[in-house]
Each structure stands twice: as C-alpha cells, then as structure tokens.
Amino acid sequence: EWLPETALRLRLYRGFAGAKTHEELAAVLGGAVDRYGPPPLSVRNLAGLMAVKLEARALRLTSVALGKDRLVLGLSGEGPLQPIIVAQYAARVHRGPGGRLTPEGKLHLPHPPGTSGHGVEYVREVLRAIADYAANFGSIEAAALDAARQAEARAAQGGGPTRKVEPAPARPPQGPARPVGPALGAMTPRRGGPTVEVARRGLPPRGLPPRRGR
C-alpha cells in the first residue's frame, strides 16, 4: 500500500485541504512522491479535485457538478463570472441544445458523450476556458461589434441588405488526449467554499475519512 499508516494518509489529506494555491498543492503532492514514490490513481484524482476547488473559489462559483451529459456551474453573482458574460459564453462557445443560464444562477454546459470519463481534467479545462473568456470579454465584444459594423458598411456600399455578423465561436474544451482516470465523488470544501461533484466512479485512498465542514 502506498501509505500504509493512517496517520500518513491523514497528514497528506490535511496538506491537500490546507493548500491555498496550486503551488502549495503541488508542493504537498511532490513531497509525498519524493518520500513514497509515484502515487496511485486515487491520490492523483484527489489532488485534481482539490485543484478544481481552488479554481472554482477564484471564480466565485458556489458549486461544480459534472454529470453524464453536462457540466453545471453554480454562480454567486460575484467575481468575474457575471450573468452577461456566462450567457454569451454558453451561446458562443458551448452551442447546442441544453446550454443555458437558469434564473437560479446555474450555468448548464452540455458536453460530448464520454467526456465525463475524463473527470477532473475536463472540468479544469472548462473552468480555465471560462476564466479566459471572462478576462478578455471586453476585447471579444469590441471585435464582434467592429466586425458587424464593417459588414454593414460593405453591404450599404454594395446596395445589398445589411447582415449582422456573429464572431466565430471558440472551440469548446474536448478533454485531455487521454483519460486521467475516473474522478472522485462529491466533496464540500471547508469555510463555505464551492461544492465540487463529479461522477462517483473512483475512490479516495483507503483510510481517508470524509471531510467535515467547519
């Protein structure tokens, strides 16, 4: 067994839970690898789940849930993901049936069949894509407006009807080239952070107790 003693597993779990940045999280995992060798899949998944929680907290999300056919993000109304931004993201990046922002602040993003098998890594790719979209939202909208104006001007000069031009949609994340393994089940971070839930297909390292909120 990778960590045969319960005390060692508890120490690793607390190190993951106490990490405030990705650098701290990597340092905790790296220290364990240096001592005990390559970690099993369940430990890598746990580290990935903690990374999702860090990214969700930075985006002020209240929840992250990966289901069979969609990823659902809970919005707090604070931080960079304002309703107009996520609505445009759903319309332009995740086109297709099911992509929508509900009045309750839930962003539904459908994903291709089999994507949930990539678990944590797929969720991280989507969160990074949304964060990038939000950071560049002003320039994206300005470019779209400029393209529409130029199209209208060309149509007016040619005497033809004007036509609104939508910007080309960004390519939605398709998950990593290879699966990193099944993700862990639901977990609620401490101190009121975001709730992260993915398809319960993997298991945490044996002996790790469930977290208790503070």
C-alpha positions, 0 to 999 in steps of 0.5 A: 500500500502506498501509505500504509499508516493512517496517520500518513494518509491523514497528514497528506489529506490535511496538506491537500485541504490546507493548500491555498494555491496550486503551488502549495498543492503541488508542493504537498503532492511532490513531497509525498512522491519524493518520500513514497514514490509515484502515487496511485490513481486515487491520490492523483484524482484527489489532488485534481479535485482539490485543484478544481476547488481552488479554481472554482473559489477564484471564480466565485462559483458556489458549486461544480457538478459534472454529470453524464451529459453536462457540466453545471456551474453554480454562480454567486453573482460575484467575481468575474463570472457575471450573468452577461458574460456566462450567457454569451459564453454558453451561446458562443462557445458551448452551442447546442441544445441544453446550454443555458443560464437558469434564473437560479444562477446555474450555468448548464454546459452540455458536453460530448458523450464520454467526456465525463470519463475524463473527470477532473481534467475536463472540468479544469479545462472548462473552468480555465476556458471560462476564466479566459473568456471572462478576462478578455470579454471586453476585447471579444465584444469590441471585435464582434461589434467592429466586425458587424459594423464593417459588414454593414458598411460593405453591404450599404456600399454594395446596395445589398441588405445589411447582415449582422455578423456573429464572431466565430465561436471558440472551440469548446474544451474536448478533454485531455488526449487521454483519460486521467482516470475516473474522478472522485465523488462529491466533496464540500470544501471547508469555510463555505467554499464551492461544492465540487461533484463529479461522477462517483466512479473512483475512490479516495485512498483507503483510510481517508475519512470524509471531510467535515465542514467547519 
